[in-house]
Amino acid sequence: MSEDNNIVLTSQEPSLGEIRLAPEVIEVIIGIAASQVDGVYSMRGSIANSFSELLGRQIRGKGVKVNKEADELVVDVYVILNYGVSVPKVAAQIQEKVKQQVLFMTGIEIMGVDVHVQGVIPEKQEQTIDPNNIFGEENGEE
């Protein structure tokens, strides 16, 4: 028998029934919230996520792991940051935004958000292209 890992929300009206959320729904909310924080380059996903993205699918819950222990939720968020940002500041913003968005959208209070910085992406150097020398054949010596 498979374990029911859905999250049950308590309703104001018990006669209406119960609301069950799949953990993937929470992961999507967290993934979108974390990726919207300034300084976050991308979310780190698994190899399966990378293959899915190559096929044209956009994976919104990548880089997020939801751990349900008793009635408490603890979240792990795996991110890649832009170079030059304050890591503690961005991590604190991710924690706050994730907690706010999940509470706002589901009414669930997250007990902890652990941020794992997996890498830093350096700034891209802008390359100027000379329209008269597109292929770099001229080296300036004549």
Buried (B, 14 or more C-beta within 10 A) or exposed (E): EEEEEBBEEEEEEEEEEEEEBEBEBBBBBBBBBBBEBEBBBBBBBEEEBEEBEEEEEEBBBBBBBBEEEEEEBBBBBBBBBBEEBEEEEBBBBBBEBBBEBBEEBBEBEBBEBEBEBEEEEEEEEEEEEEEEEEEEEEEEEE
